[in-house]
Amino acid sequence: MPICMPENAVKPSSMPAPGKGLAVQRLFGAIARRYDLANHLLSGGFDFWWRKRAAKIVKSWNPAKVLDLATGSGDLARALGKACPSAMIVGADFCLPMLQVAQRKRARHLVQADGMRLPFRAETFDVITIAFGLRNMESWPDALAEMARVLKPTGHLLVLDFSVPKGRMRGVYRFYLHQVLPRIASTVTGEKSAYEYLADSIEVFPSGQAMTELIHGAGFHGAQCEALTGGIVSLYTATRNQMS
């Protein structure tokens, strides 16, 4: 697969990623072929709305260069391209089979890269988005700090990821997450273990105030959280500190 290297890029980091990253890389490589179908079914189609909401926010920032990190099959990158037609949208992911799916969707600028060691010079992008990918990183604080490094001063960050809702919906959601979702996913993808990992990773991933504090500690300010679809997904936005 040819890799389009954008302006200010440097040599890509070596593959594969170590430790947790290698395990996640293999999981997503195994489900890449049917990843989109599984997403649409398991989210009840809400994933389209989540991306649309994210793209609307990014459009309001009027960026020239956007990095969609952990771009996967490229759906958010495509939504960003439609919302921001004059911007360069770069999709980066460490899983080659997922990037190959994105390429078949005619994503234009794709880079195979580990989010912990991005192959871009400091202060390259106006906006970084990461949808359902931060949770899978080796270190959440280090990954956020690396995003801050390649963002321009006062550049914007958007994180979209799963969270566990509060109140009455919590018990129902956790039952779906651990009992129903892996079984459906196994039928669709043939890889039940990947979605058992998904459920476990959602349980331990920080959300709400815990996530905004994590973002602030990595070189950002003004972090805000917007709960979507009853809190099963949270959308975070922040601005890079000028001196980070």
Sequence and secondary structure as in RCSB ss.txt:
>XXXX:A:sequence
MPICMPENAVKPSSMPAPGKGLAVQRLFGAIARRYDLANHLLSGGFDFWWRKRAAKIVKSWNPAKVLDLATGSGD
LARALGKACPSAMIVGADFCLPMLQVAQRKRARHLVQADGMRLPFRAETFDVITIAFGLRNMESWPDALAEMARV
LKPTGHLLVLDFSVPKGRMRGVYRFYLHQVLPRIASTVTGEKSAYEYLADSIEVFPSGQAMTELIHGAGFHGAQC
EALTGGIVSLYTATRNQMS
>XXXX:A:secstr
      TTB     SS  HHHHHHHHHHHHHGGGHHHHHHHHTTTHHHHHHHHHHHHHHHT  SEEEEET TTSH
HHHHHHHH TTSEEEEEES HHHHHHHHHTT SEEEE  TTS SB TT EEEEEEES GGGSS HHHHHHHHHHH
EEEEEEEEEEEE    TTHHHHHHHIIIIIHHHHHHHHHS HHHHHHHHHHHHHS  THHHHHHHHHTTEEEEEE
EEEGGGTEEEEEEEE TT 
